[in-house]
Amino acid sequence: MPSFGKGIQVTTALILLLACQSDKPEAQAKKALSAAVAAVEAGDVGGALEVLHPDFQGSIEGEGGLTKPQARLVLMGILRQGKVGLTLLRVDARLEGAEVIQEVEALASQGGQRSRRHWLFTWAKQGGAYKLRRMQEL
């Protein structure tokens, strides 16, 4: 007969496992966003781009038509100028069909310069994870 202590450990482990598997899409997209932010701050281009959907399309500072390969070049150029800091001020998310729509407000800093940024992100499930399909700077 198993001991009471072992039973609690097994029950706790099962609850945690189920909690991880039942993350709402909005929470999964927020985790992916947080991972991308951490990668950018660490200067890890590959890690930052890992969250991008194969069909990624984006726009920054009024420039449209940004593809995944172009995003790599832009990010490499930005990181060459120095360490980037990103602080998420607000992340509002909602589920629309199979996609998660996030409105994100952040404080970006680099080389003593700071700016407030506002984006609209669209996340789609791909390969079991939410990937950033569209990005629009507002």
DSSP file with accessible surface (Angstrom, degrees, kcal/mol):
  #  RESIDUE AA STRUCTURE BP1 BP2  ACC     N-H-->O    O-->H-N    N-H-->O    O-->H-N    TCO  KAPPA ALPHA  PHI   PSI    X-CA   Y-CA   Z-CA
    1    1 A M              0   0  228      0, 0.0     2,-0.0     0, 0.0     0, 0.0   0.000 360.0 360.0 360.0 128.8    0.0    0.0    0.0
    2    2 A P        -     0   0  110      0, 0.0     2,-0.1     0, 0.0     0, 0.0  -0.347 360.0-108.8 -67.8 150.0    1.5    3.4   -1.0
    3    3 A S     >  -     0   0   68      1,-0.1     4,-2.1    -2,-0.0     5,-0.1  -0.340  22.8-114.9 -75.0 159.4    2.2    5.9    1.8
    4    4 A F  H  > S+     0   0  174      1,-0.2     4,-2.1     2,-0.2     5,-0.2   0.908 115.7  54.3 -59.9 -42.4    0.1    9.0    2.2
    5    5 A G  H  > S+     0   0   39      1,-0.2     4,-2.1     2,-0.2    -1,-0.2   0.907 108.7  47.3 -60.8 -43.2    3.1   11.2    1.3
    6    6 A K  H  > S+     0   0  128      1,-0.2     4,-2.6     2,-0.2    -1,-0.2   0.891 109.3  55.0 -66.2 -38.0    3.8    9.4   -2.0
    7    7 A G  H  X S+     0   0   29     -4,-2.1     4,-2.5     1,-0.2    -2,-0.2   0.913 108.3  48.4 -61.5 -40.7    0.1    9.6   -2.9
    8    8 A I  H  X S+     0   0   82     -4,-2.1     4,-2.9     2,-0.2     5,-0.2   0.922 111.4  50.4 -64.5 -43.7    0.2   13.4   -2.4
    9    9 A Q  H  X S+     0   0  131     -4,-2.1     4,-2.5     2,-0.2    -2,-0.2   0.928 112.8  45.5 -61.4 -45.3    3.3   13.7   -4.5
   10   10 A V  H  X S+     0   0   87     -4,-2.6     4,-2.5     2,-0.2    -2,-0.2   0.932 114.1  48.7 -65.2 -44.2    1.8   11.7   -7.3
   11   11 A T  H  X S+     0   0   75     -4,-2.5     4,-2.4    -5,-0.2    -2,-0.2   0.932 112.2  48.7 -61.8 -44.0   -1.5   13.6   -7.2
   12   12 A T  H  X S+     0   0   70     -4,-2.9     4,-2.6     1,-0.2     5,-0.2   0.924 110.9  50.4 -62.4 -44.3    0.3   16.9   -7.2
   13   13 A A  H  X S+     0   0   59     -4,-2.5     4,-2.4    -5,-0.2    -1,-0.2   0.915 111.1  48.9 -61.5 -41.6    2.4   15.8  -10.2
   14   14 A L  H  X S+     0   0   97     -4,-2.5     4,-2.6     2,-0.2     5,-0.2   0.911 110.7  50.1 -65.5 -41.1   -0.7   14.8  -12.1
   15   15 A I  H  X S+     0   0  105     -4,-2.4     4,-2.6     2,-0.2    -2,-0.2   0.933 112.1  47.6 -62.6 -45.3   -2.5   18.1  -11.4
   16   16 A L  H  X S+     0   0  108     -4,-2.6     4,-2.3     2,-0.2    -2,-0.2   0.910 111.7  50.7 -62.7 -41.5    0.6   20.1  -12.5
   17   17 A L  H  X S+     0   0   93     -4,-2.4     4,-2.0    -5,-0.2    -2,-0.2   0.943 112.7  45.5 -62.1 -45.4    0.8   18.0  -15.7
   18   18 A L  H  X S+     0   0  109     -4,-2.6     4,-1.7     1,-0.2    -2,-0.2   0.892 110.8  54.0 -65.9 -37.5   -2.8   18.5  -16.5
   19   19 A A  H  < S+     0   0   48     -4,-2.6    -1,-0.2     1,-0.2    -2,-0.2   0.903 109.0  48.6 -63.5 -40.3   -2.6   22.2  -15.8
   20   20 A C  H >< S+     0   0   84     -4,-2.3     3,-1.0     1,-0.2    -1,-0.2   0.890 112.9  47.7 -66.4 -38.1    0.3   22.5  -18.2
   21   21 A Q  H 3< S+     0   0  131     -4,-2.0    -1,-0.2     1,-0.2    -2,-0.2   0.770 108.4  55.1 -75.0 -24.3   -1.6   20.6  -20.9
   22   22 A S  T 3< S+     0   0   85     -4,-1.7    -1,-0.2    -5,-0.2    -2,-0.2   0.165  72.4 145.2 -99.0  19.1   -4.8   22.6  -20.5
   23   23 A D    <   -     0   0   41     -3,-1.0    -3,-0.1     1,-0.1    -4,-0.0  -0.335  54.5-116.3 -53.7 134.0   -3.2   26.1  -21.0
   24   24 A K     >  -     0   0  151      1,-0.1     4,-2.3     4,-0.0     3,-0.5  -0.360  24.9-110.5 -66.8 152.7   -5.7   28.3  -22.7
   25   25 A P  H  > S+     0   0   32      0, 0.0     4,-2.5     0, 0.0     5,-0.2   0.884 119.5  56.4 -53.2 -38.9   -4.6   29.5  -26.2
   26   26 A E  H  > S+     0   0   57      1,-0.2     4,-2.0     2,-0.2     5,-0.1   0.902 108.5  46.5 -61.6 -40.7   -4.2   33.0  -24.8
   27   27 A A  H  > S+     0   0   40     -3,-0.5     4,-2.2     2,-0.2    -1,-0.2   0.886 110.7  52.7 -69.4 -37.3   -1.8   31.8  -22.1
   28   28 A Q  H  X S+     0   0   46     -4,-2.3     4,-2.0     1,-0.2    -2,-0.2   0.917 110.2  47.7 -64.3 -42.0    0.2   29.7  -24.6
   29   29 A A  H  X S+     0   0    0     -4,-2.5     4,-2.5    -5,-0.2    -1,-0.2   0.895 110.2  52.5 -66.3 -37.9    0.6   32.8  -26.9
   30   30 A K  H  X S+     0   0  104     -4,-2.0     4,-2.6     2,-0.2    -2,-0.2   0.902 108.1  51.1 -65.8 -38.3    1.7   34.9  -23.9
   31   31 A K  H  X S+     0   0  118     -4,-2.2     4,-2.2     2,-0.2    -1,-0.2   0.914 110.4  49.3 -63.1 -41.8    4.4   32.3  -23.0
   32   32 A A  H  X S+     0   0   17     -4,-2.0     4,-2.2     2,-0.2    -2,-0.2   0.913 110.9  50.0 -64.3 -40.8    5.6   32.3  -26.6
   33   33 A L  H  X S+     0   0   10     -4,-2.5     4,-2.6     1,-0.2    -2,-0.2   0.931 110.0  50.4 -62.0 -44.5    5.8   36.2  -26.5
   34   34 A S  H  X S+     0   0   56     -4,-2.6     4,-2.4     1,-0.2    -1,-0.2   0.889 109.4  51.3 -62.2 -38.4    7.7   36.1  -23.2
   35   35 A A  H  X S+     0   0   57     -4,-2.2     4,-2.2     2,-0.2    -1,-0.2   0.905 110.4  49.1 -65.1 -40.1   10.2   33.6  -24.7
   36   36 A A  H  X S+     0   0   15     -4,-2.2     4,-2.5     2,-0.2    -2,-0.2   0.915 110.5  50.4 -65.8 -42.1   10.7   35.9  -27.7
   37   37 A V  H  X S+     0   0   18     -4,-2.6     4,-2.6     2,-0.2     5,-0.2   0.940 110.8  49.3 -60.6 -46.3   11.2   38.9  -25.5
   38   38 A A  H  X S+     0   0   56     -4,-2.4     4,-1.7     1,-0.2    -1,-0.2   0.904 111.1  50.2 -61.3 -39.9   13.8   37.0  -23.4
   39   39 A A  H  <>S+     0   0   11     -4,-2.2     5,-2.8     2,-0.2     4,-0.5   0.924 110.4  48.9 -65.6 -43.3   15.6   35.9  -26.6
   40   40 A V  H ><5S+     0   0   20     -4,-2.5     3,-1.6     1,-0.2    44,-0.4   0.945 111.3  49.6 -61.3 -46.4   15.7   39.5  -27.9
   41   41 A E  H 3<5S+     0   0   66     -4,-2.6    -1,-0.2     1,-0.3    -2,-0.2   0.825 110.9  50.4 -63.7 -28.5   17.1   40.8  -24.6
   42   42 A A  T 3<5S-     0   0   82     -4,-1.7    -1,-0.3    -5,-0.2    -2,-0.2   0.483 115.9-116.3 -85.4  -3.9   19.7   38.0  -24.7
   43   43 A G  T < 5 +     0   0   44     -3,-1.6     2,-1.1    -4,-0.5    -3,-0.2   0.687  65.9 147.3  76.2  20.2   20.7   38.9  -28.2
   44   44 A D     >< +     0   0   80     -5,-2.8     4,-2.2    -6,-0.2    -1,-0.2  -0.714  22.4 177.8 -94.5  92.6   19.6   35.5  -29.5
   45   45 A V  H  > S+     0   0   24     -2,-1.1     4,-2.5     1,-0.2     5,-0.2   0.930  81.0  50.7 -61.2 -47.9   18.3   36.1  -33.0
   46   46 A G  H  > S+     0   0   34      1,-0.2     4,-1.1     2,-0.2    -1,-0.2   0.910 111.1  48.1 -58.4 -43.7   17.5   32.4  -33.6
   47   47 A G  H  4 S+     0   0   16      1,-0.2     4,-0.4     2,-0.2     3,-0.2   0.888 111.5  50.2 -64.5 -39.0   15.5   32.1  -30.3
   48   48 A A  H >< S+     0   0    9     -4,-2.2     3,-0.8     1,-0.2    -2,-0.2   0.901 112.8  46.1 -66.4 -38.6   13.6   35.3  -31.1
   49   49 A L  H >< S+     0   0   11     -4,-2.5     3,-1.9     1,-0.2    -1,-0.2   0.644  90.9  83.9 -80.9 -12.1   12.7   34.0  -34.6
   50   50 A E  T 3< S+     0   0  134     -4,-1.1    -1,-0.2     1,-0.3    -2,-0.2   0.784  86.0  57.1 -60.5 -26.9   11.7   30.6  -33.3
   51   51 A V  T <  S+     0   0   14     -3,-0.8    81,-3.2    -4,-0.4     2,-0.3   0.544  84.4 107.5 -83.1  -5.8    8.2   31.9  -32.4
   52   52 A L  E <  S-a  132   0A  13     -3,-1.9    81,-0.2    79,-0.2    71,-0.0  -0.555  70.8-125.6 -79.9 136.6    7.6   33.1  -36.0
   53   53 A H  E >   -     0   0A  10     79,-2.6     3,-2.1    -2,-0.3    15,-0.1  -0.417  24.7-114.8 -69.5 147.7    5.1   31.1  -38.1
   54   54 A P  E 3  S+     0   0A  72      0, 0.0    14,-0.2     0, 0.0    -1,-0.1   0.828 119.7  48.4 -55.9 -29.6    6.4   29.9  -41.5
   55   55 A D  E 3  S+     0   0A 110     12,-0.1    -2,-0.1    13,-0.1    78,-0.0   0.059  85.4 158.8 -97.6  25.6    3.9   32.2  -43.2
   56   56 A F  E <   +     0   0A   5     -3,-2.1    12,-0.5    76,-0.1     2,-0.4  -0.172  15.3 178.6 -54.9 136.7    4.8   35.2  -41.0
   57   57 A Q  E     +a  134   0A  92     76,-2.3    78,-1.6    10,-0.2     2,-0.3  -0.993  10.5 163.1-137.1 134.9    4.0   38.7  -42.3
   58   58 A G  E     -aB 135  66A   6      8,-1.9     8,-3.0    -2,-0.4     2,-0.3  -0.920  26.3-151.0-146.4 171.4    4.7   41.9  -40.4
   59   59 A S  E     -a  136   0A  25     76,-1.6    78,-1.0    -2,-0.3     2,-0.4  -0.989  12.2-175.4-144.5 139.1    5.0   45.6  -40.5
   60   60 A I  E >   - B   0  63A  37      3,-1.5     3,-3.0    -2,-0.3    -2,-0.0  -0.994  69.1  -4.8-134.8 143.3    7.2   47.9  -38.4
   61   61 A E  T 3  S-     0   0  131     -2,-0.4    -1,-0.1     1,-0.3     3,-0.1   0.855 132.0 -50.4  44.0  44.7    7.4   51.7  -38.3
   62   62 A G  T 3  S+     0   0   77     75,-0.2     2,-0.6     1,-0.2    -1,-0.3   0.410 109.7 124.0  81.0  -4.5    5.0   51.9  -41.2
   63   63 A E  E <   -B   60   0A 139     -3,-3.0    -3,-1.5     2,-0.0     3,-0.2  -0.806  43.0-165.6 -92.2 124.5    6.9   49.5  -43.4
   64   64 A G  E     +     0   0A  59     -2,-0.6    -5,-0.2    -5,-0.2    72,-0.0  -0.429  56.0  51.2-100.0 176.2    4.8   46.6  -44.6
   65   65 A G  E     +     0   0A  45      1,-0.2     2,-0.6    -2,-0.1    -6,-0.2   0.755  61.1 166.4  74.2  26.2    5.5   43.2  -46.2
   66   66 A L  E     -B   58   0A  20     -8,-3.0    -8,-1.9    -3,-0.2    -1,-0.2  -0.645  15.0-167.9 -78.6 118.4    8.1   42.0  -43.6
   67   67 A T     >  -     0   0   43     -2,-0.6     4,-2.9   -10,-0.2     5,-0.2  -0.481  38.0 -95.1 -97.1 175.7    8.7   38.3  -44.1
   68   68 A K  H  > S+     0   0   73    -12,-0.5     4,-1.9   -14,-0.2     5,-0.1   0.933 125.5  47.0 -60.5 -46.3   10.5   35.8  -41.8
   69   69 A P  H  > S+     0   0   89      0, 0.0     4,-1.7     0, 0.0    -1,-0.2   0.906 114.0  48.5 -63.4 -36.3   13.9   36.2  -43.6
   70   70 A Q  H  > S+     0   0   88      1,-0.2     4,-2.6     2,-0.2    -2,-0.2   0.888 107.1  55.9 -69.2 -36.1   13.5   40.0  -43.6
   71   71 A A  H  X S+     0   0   12     -4,-2.9     4,-2.8     1,-0.2     5,-0.2   0.894 104.7  54.1 -62.0 -37.8   12.6   39.9  -39.9
   72   72 A R  H  X S+     0   0  112     -4,-1.9     4,-2.6     2,-0.2    -1,-0.2   0.944 110.1  46.0 -60.0 -46.9   15.9   38.1  -39.3
   73   73 A L  H  X S+     0   0  117     -4,-1.7     4,-2.2     2,-0.2    -2,-0.2   0.914 113.6  48.4 -64.1 -43.4   17.9   40.9  -41.1
   74   74 A V  H  X S+     0   0   53     -4,-2.6     4,-2.4     2,-0.2    -2,-0.2   0.943 113.4  47.0 -62.5 -46.9   16.0   43.6  -39.3
   75   75 A L  H  X S+     0   0   24     -4,-2.8     4,-2.8     1,-0.2     5,-0.2   0.916 110.6  51.9 -64.7 -40.3   16.6   42.0  -35.9
   76   76 A M  H  X S+     0   0   65     -4,-2.6     4,-1.7    -5,-0.2    -1,-0.2   0.917 110.6  49.5 -61.3 -41.2   20.3   41.4  -36.6
   77   77 A G  H  X S+     0   0   23     -4,-2.2     4,-0.7    -5,-0.2    -2,-0.2   0.910 111.9  47.7 -64.0 -41.0   20.7   45.1  -37.6
   78   78 A I  H >< S+     0   0   64     -4,-2.4     3,-1.2     1,-0.2    -2,-0.2   0.942 112.3  48.3 -65.6 -45.9   18.9   46.2  -34.4
   79   79 A L  H >< S+     0   0   30     -4,-2.8     3,-1.4     1,-0.3    -1,-0.2   0.785 101.6  64.4 -69.6 -25.2   21.0   43.9  -32.2
   80   80 A R  H 3< S+     0   0  187     -4,-1.7    -1,-0.3     1,-0.3    -2,-0.2   0.761  95.6  60.6 -65.1 -24.3   24.2   45.0  -33.8
   81   81 A Q  T << S-     0   0  144     -3,-1.2    -1,-0.3    -4,-0.7     2,-0.2   0.514 122.7 -81.2 -81.9  -5.5   23.5   48.5  -32.4
   82   82 A G    <   -     0   0   30     -3,-1.4    -1,-0.3    -4,-0.2   -39,-0.0  -0.668  67.9 -26.5 132.2 174.6   23.6   47.2  -28.8
   83   83 A K        -     0   0  158     -2,-0.2    28,-0.5    -3,-0.1     2,-0.4  -0.294  55.4-145.4 -62.0 140.0   21.7   45.4  -26.1
   84   84 A V  E     -C  110   0A  12    -44,-0.4     2,-0.4   -43,-0.2    26,-0.2  -0.898   7.7-160.1-110.8 136.1   17.9   45.8  -26.3
   85   85 A G  E     -C  109   0A  16     24,-2.9    24,-2.5    -2,-0.4     2,-0.4  -0.949   8.2-173.8-113.2 135.8   15.6   46.0  -23.3
   86   86 A L  E     -C  108   0A  29     -2,-0.4     2,-0.5    22,-0.2    22,-0.2  -0.993   6.0-174.4-131.5 126.7   11.9   45.2  -23.6
   87   87 A T  E     -C  107   0A  79     20,-2.5    20,-2.8    -2,-0.4     2,-0.6  -0.984  21.8-138.5-120.2 118.8    9.4   45.7  -20.8
   88   88 A L  E     +C  106   0A  54     -2,-0.5    18,-0.3    18,-0.2     3,-0.1  -0.673  24.4 175.6 -77.0 117.0    5.8   44.4  -21.5
   89   89 A L  E     +     0   0A  76     16,-2.5     2,-0.3    -2,-0.6    17,-0.2   0.801  67.6   4.1 -89.4 -35.6    3.5   47.1  -20.1
   90   90 A R  E     -C  105   0A  72     15,-2.0    15,-2.7     2,-0.0     2,-0.4  -0.966  53.8-177.0-155.0 133.5    0.2   45.5  -21.2
   91   91 A V  E     -C  104   0A  29     -2,-0.3     2,-0.5    13,-0.2    13,-0.2  -0.933   9.1-179.3-133.3 107.3   -0.8   42.4  -23.0
   92   92 A D  E     -C  103   0A  81     11,-2.6    11,-3.0    -2,-0.4     2,-0.4  -0.945  11.3-176.6-106.0 127.8   -4.5   42.0  -23.8
   93   93 A A  E     +C  102   0A  42     -2,-0.5     2,-0.3     9,-0.2     9,-0.2  -0.948  11.5 175.5-129.0 147.9   -5.4   38.8  -25.6
   94   94 A R  E     -C  101   0A 114      7,-2.1     7,-2.9    -2,-0.4     2,-0.5  -0.988  29.6-120.6-146.2 151.0   -8.5   37.3  -27.0
   95   95 A L  E     -C  100   0A  78     -2,-0.3     2,-0.5     5,-0.2     5,-0.2  -0.806  25.2-178.3 -93.8 126.3   -9.3   34.1  -29.0
   96   96 A E  E >   -C   99   0A  97      3,-3.2     3,-2.1    -2,-0.5     2,-0.3  -0.908  64.2 -56.6-125.4 101.7  -10.9   34.7  -32.4
   97   97 A G  T 3  S-     0   0   72     -2,-0.5     0, 0.0     1,-0.3     0, 0.0  -0.498 120.2 -19.6  64.8-123.1  -11.6   31.3  -34.0
   98   98 A A  T 3  S+     0   0   80     -2,-0.3    27,-0.6    -3,-0.1     2,-0.3   0.394 125.0  83.1 -96.0   2.3   -8.4   29.4  -34.1
   99   99 A E  E <   -CD  96 124A  39     -3,-2.1    -3,-3.2    25,-0.1     2,-0.5  -0.797  68.0-139.2-110.8 151.4   -6.2   32.5  -33.7
  100  100 A V  E     -CD  95 123A   0     23,-2.2    23,-3.0    -2,-0.3     2,-0.5  -0.932  16.3-157.2-106.0 126.5   -5.1   34.5  -30.6
  101  101 A I  E     -CD  94 122A   9     -7,-2.9    -7,-2.1    -2,-0.5     2,-0.4  -0.923  11.5-171.4-105.0 124.6   -5.1   38.2  -31.1
  102  102 A Q  E     -CD  93 121A   0     19,-2.9    19,-3.0    -2,-0.5     2,-0.6  -0.960  16.7-159.1-118.1 134.7   -2.8   40.2  -28.7
  103  103 A E  E     -CD  92 120A  59    -11,-3.0   -11,-2.6    -2,-0.4     2,-0.4  -0.968  25.5-170.6-106.4 120.0   -2.6   43.9  -28.3
  104  104 A V  E     -CD  91 119A   1     15,-2.7    15,-3.0    -2,-0.6     2,-0.4  -0.953  18.3-171.1-122.4 131.7    0.8   44.6  -26.7
  105  105 A E  E     +CD  90 118A  42    -15,-2.7   -16,-2.5    -2,-0.4   -15,-2.0  -0.979  21.4 169.0-117.4 131.2    2.2   47.7  -25.3
  106  106 A A  E     -CD  88 117A   1     11,-2.6    11,-3.2    -2,-0.4     2,-0.6  -0.964  35.8-128.3-141.5 158.2    5.9   47.7  -24.4
  107  107 A L  E     -CD  87 116A  56    -20,-2.8   -20,-2.5    -2,-0.3     2,-0.4  -0.945  29.3-165.3-105.9 121.6    8.7   49.9  -23.4
  108  108 A A  E     -CD  86 115A  17      7,-3.2     7,-2.6    -2,-0.6     2,-0.4  -0.893   6.9-176.6-109.3 139.4   11.8   49.4  -25.6
  109  109 A S  E     +CD  85 114A  45    -24,-2.5   -24,-2.9    -2,-0.4     2,-0.3  -0.994  11.0 159.5-137.8 144.8   15.2   50.7  -24.7
  110  110 A Q  E >  S-CD  84 113A  43      3,-2.3     3,-2.0    -2,-0.4   -26,-0.1  -0.867  70.0  -7.7-162.4 128.7   18.6   50.6  -26.5
  111  111 A G  T 3  S-     0   0   76    -28,-0.5     3,-0.1     1,-0.3   -27,-0.1   0.845 129.1 -49.9  54.5  39.2   21.7   52.7  -26.0
  112  112 A G  T 3  S+     0   0   77      1,-0.3     2,-0.4     0, 0.0    -1,-0.3   0.369 114.8 115.9  83.5  -8.4   20.1   55.2  -23.6
  113  113 A Q  E <   -D  110   0A 148     -3,-2.0    -3,-2.3     2,-0.0     2,-0.4  -0.778  44.3-169.6 -94.5 140.3   17.1   55.7  -25.9
  114  114 A R  E     +D  109   0A 191     -2,-0.4     2,-0.3    -5,-0.2    -5,-0.2  -0.974   7.8 173.2-128.4 144.9   13.6   54.6  -24.8
  115  115 A S  E     -D  108   0A  43     -7,-2.6    -7,-3.2    -2,-0.4     2,-0.5  -0.994  29.6-126.1-148.7 148.4   10.4   54.4  -26.7
  116  116 A R  E     -D  107   0A 163     -2,-0.3     2,-0.3    -9,-0.2    -9,-0.2  -0.821  31.5-165.4 -92.3 131.6    6.9   53.2  -26.1
  117  117 A R  E     -D  106   0A  60    -11,-3.2   -11,-2.6    -2,-0.5     2,-0.4  -0.899  10.9-163.1-121.5 151.6    5.7   50.7  -28.7
  118  118 A H  E     +D  105   0A  54     20,-0.4    20,-3.2    -2,-0.3     2,-0.3  -0.995  16.4 175.0-137.5 122.5    2.3   49.3  -29.5
  119  119 A W  E     -DE 104 137A  39    -15,-3.0   -15,-2.7    -2,-0.4     2,-0.5  -0.919  28.0-145.1-128.4 158.7    1.7   46.2  -31.6
  120  120 A L  E     -DE 103 136A  45     16,-2.8    16,-2.2    -2,-0.3     2,-0.4  -0.991  26.9-170.2-119.5 117.4   -1.1   43.9  -32.7
  121  121 A F  E     -DE 102 135A  12    -19,-3.0   -19,-2.9    -2,-0.5     2,-0.5  -0.909  12.3-159.8-111.1 141.6    0.0   40.3  -32.9
  122  122 A T  E     -DE 101 134A  10     12,-2.6    11,-2.8    -2,-0.4    12,-1.8  -0.985  11.9-165.3-120.5 120.9   -1.9   37.4  -34.4
  123  123 A W  E     -DE 100 132A   1    -23,-3.0   -23,-2.2    -2,-0.5     2,-0.4  -0.882   4.6-172.7-108.2 137.2   -0.9   33.9  -33.2
  124  124 A A  E     -DE  99 131A   4      7,-2.7     7,-2.9    -2,-0.4     2,-0.3  -0.968  31.0-106.7-128.6 146.7   -1.8   30.6  -35.0
  125  125 A K  E     + E   0 130A 101    -27,-0.6     2,-0.3    -2,-0.4     5,-0.2  -0.523  44.4 166.5 -73.5 131.5   -1.3   27.1  -33.9
  126  126 A Q  E >   - E   0 129A  75      3,-3.3     3,-1.3    -2,-0.3    -2,-0.0  -0.933  65.9  -9.4-149.5 119.6    1.4   25.3  -35.9
  127  127 A G  T 3  S-     0   0   81     -2,-0.3     3,-0.1     1,-0.3    -2,-0.0   0.850 129.5 -51.6  63.3  33.3    3.1   22.1  -34.9
  128  128 A G  T 3  S+     0   0   59      1,-0.2     2,-0.3     0, 0.0    -1,-0.3   0.461 124.5  81.8  86.0  -1.1    1.5   22.0  -31.5
  129  129 A A  E <  S- E   0 126A  40     -3,-1.3    -3,-3.3    -5,-0.1     2,-0.5  -0.947  83.5-105.2-134.1 156.5    2.6   25.5  -30.5
  130  130 A Y  E     - E   0 125A  23     -2,-0.3     2,-0.3    -5,-0.2    -5,-0.2  -0.703  39.3-170.4 -83.1 129.8    1.3   29.0  -31.1
  131  131 A K  E     - E   0 124A  42     -7,-2.9    -7,-2.7    -2,-0.5     2,-0.6  -0.930  30.8-104.9-121.2 146.9    3.5   30.9  -33.6
  132  132 A L  E     +aE  52 123A  11    -81,-3.2   -79,-2.6    -2,-0.3    -9,-0.3  -0.567  41.5 169.2 -74.4 112.3    3.4   34.5  -34.6
  133  133 A R  E     +     0   0A  73    -11,-2.8   -76,-2.3    -2,-0.6     2,-0.4   0.835  64.1  20.3 -93.1 -39.9    1.7   34.7  -37.9
  134  134 A R  E     -aE  57 122A 107    -12,-1.8   -12,-2.6   -78,-0.2     2,-0.4  -0.992  58.0-175.6-135.8 144.5    1.1   38.5  -38.2
  135  135 A M  E     +aE  58 121A  32    -78,-1.6   -76,-1.6    -2,-0.4     2,-0.4  -0.997   5.0 177.7-138.0 128.1    2.6   41.5  -36.5
  136  136 A Q  E     -aE  59 120A  98    -16,-2.2   -16,-2.8    -2,-0.4     2,-0.5  -0.990  22.6-140.9-133.6 124.0    1.5   45.1  -37.0
  137  137 A E  E       E   0 119A  33    -78,-1.0   -18,-0.3    -2,-0.4   -75,-0.2  -0.729 360.0 360.0 -81.3 129.8    3.0   48.1  -35.3
  138  138 A L              0   0   98    -20,-3.2   -20,-0.4    -2,-0.5   -77,-0.1  -0.550 360.0 360.0 -97.4 360.0    0.2   50.5  -34.3
